Amino acid sequence: MPTRLRNRTAALCAALCALLLATMPAAAQAPEPDIKKAEALIRDGKAAEAFALLEPYETKKAGDPVFDYLLATAALNSGQPSRAGFIYERILAVNPDYAGVRADMGRAYFAMGDYARAKIEFETVLAFQNLPADVKGAAQQYLNAIEQRSQAKRTVAVGYLDAGYGRDTNTNSATA
């Protein structure tokens, strides 16, 4: 390799390393999500705004239980129950005995129309000891609503009948 090319390659590598080192502090000091503002927005019924505020940080903050809970609650309250369910699953994978998340997971299943899984979640919530009265009452209300929906379904019978008749006079040979 000629000396001139070797010197250029070394200079290019040194410049790239310097650029990388210069940008690292900026990346390390990326802004954090405003958790207090997101909580206030959810409390004020502005879940879609809270979700829009938190969602850009999901890849960075996924796994943080406080962030995940706020993001999932914002998703659920803004009409995205499947997204909320996914995030609640992430929380329950770490802490399966989190009664509040189980109740919200049941709400997400209920909103998606998955009443069987919602019923399982609400029954699991009611099995917890020392459950706050409002959580217990809400879980029971959802179970009652699931029961009413299952009783309201009608049995429908569907059938299919097919008949045919035919005659073939040329069964053993090809075309005439």
C-alpha positions, -999 to +999 in steps of 0.1 A: +000+000+000+015+034-010+024+057+019+002+085+006-029+062+006-020+049+041-017+084+055-051+094+040-067+063+055-053+071+089-064+107+087-099+096+077-101+072+106-089+098+130-115+123+117-143+097+121-132+089+156-131+125+166-166+130+151-179+100+170-164+112+203-178+147+198-213+134+193-214+109+221-220+134+249-250+148+230-265+114+226-259+106+262-277+138+273-308+131+251-340+146+267-360+126+291-398+122+288-418+146+310-434+120+333-452+146+355-468+162+324-479+128+311-495+120+344-514+153+344-526+148+309-539+114+316-556+127+348-572+155+328-586+131+302-561+140+275-547+105+270-539+109+233-517+139+241-500+119+268-494+090+244-479+114+218-456+129+245-444+095+257-443+073+226-411+087+211-392+075+241-405+040+241-374+023+226-352+041+251-374+037+282-391+003+276-386-018+307-390+011+331-422+001+350-434+037+357-428+048+321-444+016+307-475+019+329-481+055+319-475+047+282-499+017+283-526+037+302-523+065+277-526+040+249-556+023+265-574+055+273-568+069+238-584+039+220-554+017+214-561-014+235-539-038+216-509-015+220-517-011+256-520-049+261-486-054+246-471-029+270-489-043+300-476-077+290-441-062+293-448-051+328-464-083+339-434-103+326-413-086+353-440-083+380-469-108+375-485-099+409-492-063+400-530-062+405-535-027+390-518-038+358-538-070+357-570-050+360-559-026+332-549-057+311-584-070+316-598-036+305-576-038+273-589-073+265-625-061+272-620-032+248-607-056+221-637-079+225-616-107+239-640-115+268-625-149+277-591-134+284-606-104+301-626-127+324-594-145+333-576-112+342-605-099+363-609-132+382-571-131+388-575-095+402-603-106+425-581-134+439-556-109+453-557-103+490-561-068+505-574-054+472-587-017+473-625-015+472-626+005+441-604-019+421-625-048+434-657-031+425-645-022+390-633-058+384-667-072+395-685-047+372-665-059+342-671-095+351-709-087+353-707-070+319-689-100+304-715-124+318-743-102+304-727-102+270-722-140+270-759-145+279-771-121+252-756-142+224-780-161+204-775-196+190-776-195+152-778-226+131-764-226+096-768-253+070-758-261+035-776-284+010-763-293-024-780-316-049-772-325-085-782-349-113-764-357-145-761-383-173-731-391-195-734-413-225-698-412-235-680-425-204-655-449-220-641-430-249-627-397-259-642-371-281-661-384-312 
